[in-house]
Each structure stands twice: as structure tokens, then as C-alpha cells.
Amino acid sequence: MSLRFELDPSVTPDLRDGVLALWADVSNAGGAVGFVPPVTAADVRPELVRHLAGMAEGRVRLLVGRDARGDVAATAFLAFNQHRLMRHHLWLYTVMVHPAHQGKGYGRALMASAQEAALGFDGIEALRLTCRGGTGADVFYSACGYKEVGRIPGAIRVAPGDDRDDIHMMLPLL
């Protein structure tokens, strides 16, 4: 069974709550999506509000994957680069697949759908993302065709004495 992907869905209360629950569940399962467990939906809500504001301003696009029941099972945000000399690169961030669906190929499907979406945007030549070292995310993204283009050692502090590399990766689209 696969996911059904939608770019720029209407932001309904159901969608908002689904993304919020997904983000908290992924974070609490150890996913590197901006938080360290334990978190609650209330902890995540301000960050989601920032993402939604970016969508309302036209700077951010949302890609949602829904499972067979119609529940939010995967998301990725695509952000247009605001620097005038880098507008040909699109940022991919907050890439999440619900822990109950991991190991089913949904992550690869999400990444392929994000790439397909990016190809539909005028002037976009590459997708860029960052990931937290020590999680294996870089290995996953490499398997999806991304190349490591930079690394900032110890830039992410997940706990006192636990600093992780900030890994920068890119996928050329041309």
C-alpha cells in the first residue's frame, strides 16, 4: 500500500492537527526534525505556526502524504530561497514519515515526490537540505541521490555533551 501525495493542500483544522501529531510522534520516536524528545503537540505548535505563516506568505510549500485511511503519514516542506543570488535552489526541510509507516518505502516515495514537485517550479535547479549527524539520515538521503556538500562539526546541541554535525546535502535537478 502506498501513500497519496498532495502538494499545497488546503490547510484545514484536520490537516493542521495531522501535521502537528505527526511532528510530535516523529520527534518522540527520535526523528531529527528540530526537537529532542519528549515533546508535546504544544511544544511543536509554535514551529508549525511559523511554517504555516511561510506558506501564507508564499515562501513555503507543503507536500503531504496520506495513508489509506486518509491520515497524514508523511510531510516535507519546500522553501524558496530568499537570497536573491540563490533563488535557483529550493530548501527541503522537516521531512517526516510517521514511525508506524517507516520501513515501507514511504520515505523514498516522499523524496521522489518532493523532487517531482521541485521540477515543476520555474527556475529551480537543485534541492538542498540539512540533517543532523549521528542519526543515519545522511545515509538515507545519499541513497535518494543527495550528495554531501558541507558539514559543520558540532553545530547541533541535542543535550549537554551531545553535539552533532550539521550536514548539508544537495540534489541537482538538471
N, C-alpha and C positions, 0 to 999 in steps of 0.2 A: 504494500500500500504506500502511496506517495503523498506528498504534500501538494496543495494547490496554492500557488503563489499569486500575490496581487501587489502591484506597485501603486502607491498613493491611494490606499483605501480611505473611505470616509472615516473620520475619527469620531466614532460613536462611543458612548459610555462602555459598551461591551468590548470594543477594540482596546480602548484605553485601559480598562481593567484587566484584559487579557495580556497586554504587553507588560503591565505592572506586575501581575502574578508571575509571568514568565521570567522577568528580570530578577525578581526575588528568588524564585526557585533555582534559576541558574546560578545566581550568586551563592545561595546556601549550599549548593552542590559542589562549590569550589570553582565555578566558572570565573574567569578573569574578565569581568565586564564592569569594572570600576568600583567594586565593593569587595570587602572581605567579610566572610560570614562570622557571626549570624547577622542577617538583615531582615527587616520587615518591609512590607509594602510602603509604610510611612517613611522609611529611610530612603527608599528608591524614588518615591513620588517627586521630590524637587528636581531630580535629574531628568525624569521623564517629562516634566513640565518644560524644562529647557529645550529638550528635543522637540516637543510639540510646538514651542514658540518658533524654533528654527523652521519647522515645516510651514507654519502660518506665514512666515516671512519669505518663504520660497527658497531658503538656503539649504534645506534638508528634505530628503525624500525618504519614505518608509517602504520597505519591502517586507511583506508579511506572508508567512507560510501557515496555512491552516490544515489541520489533520482531517480525517474522515468525518469526525463529529462536528467540524467547523470551529474547533478551538484553536487559539493562537498557539502554535507549536514551534515557530521559528521566526526570527526577525533579523533584519540588518538595516541600518540607517546609512544613507548615502548623502554625503555633504559636499556641496560645491565649494571649491577652494576660493576663499575670499581675497587672496592676494592676487592683484592684477597680473602678475607675471607667472602665476601658476594655475590659471583657470583651466588649463588643459588636463589637469589631474583631478580626480574625484576621490574623496576620502570615504572609506568604508569603515564603519565602526559599530560598536555594540552588536556584534554578530552573535546570535544566540540560537541554540536548539534546546528544547526542553529536555531535561535529563531522562525522562521516560522514553524519549524518542532517539536517544543517542545510540550509535551503532547500527542504524538502519539506512545509512547513506543520505540522511536528510541534510547533514552539514555540507556535503559536496553538492547536493541539489540546490541548497541555498546559495552557495558560492557561484554556481553556474548561472542561477537566476539573476544574481547581482551583476555578474559580468554581462549577461544579455541586456539587462536594464541599462547599464552604463554605455553599451554600444549604441543605444537608442538616443543618447544625449548628444547634441551637436557639439563638436569640438573637443570631446573628451578622448584623450589618447592613452590614459593609464588609470588604474585603480591603485590607491595607496591605503595601507593600514598599519597600525602598530599593534603589538601584542606583548604581553607580559612574559618575560623569560621564566623558565622553570616549570611551565605548565604543559609543554608539548604542543601548544597552539602553533608555534612556528613550523613544526614538522607537518602539521595538518595543512597549513597554508602553503607550504612548499609543495606538498602533494597536489595542491589545487593549481599549481603553476606560478605561484608568487616567488619572488627572489628576495632574499635579504639584501637591503641596500644600506643599512646602517644599524648601529647598536649603541645605546647609551648605557654603560655599565652602572648598575645600582641606582637607576633613576626612579624606580618604583619601590616605595617602602610599604610593604604589606603588614609589617609588625616590627617592633624594635629588634634590631639584629637580623632582620629578614628583608634584605634589599634585593630586588630583581632587575634584570636588564629590561630596558625599553627597546624592543626590536622593531625596526622599520622595514616594511616589505612593500613590494610593488609588482603589479602585473601589467605589462604593456598590452594595450589593446590593438595596436596597429602592427 
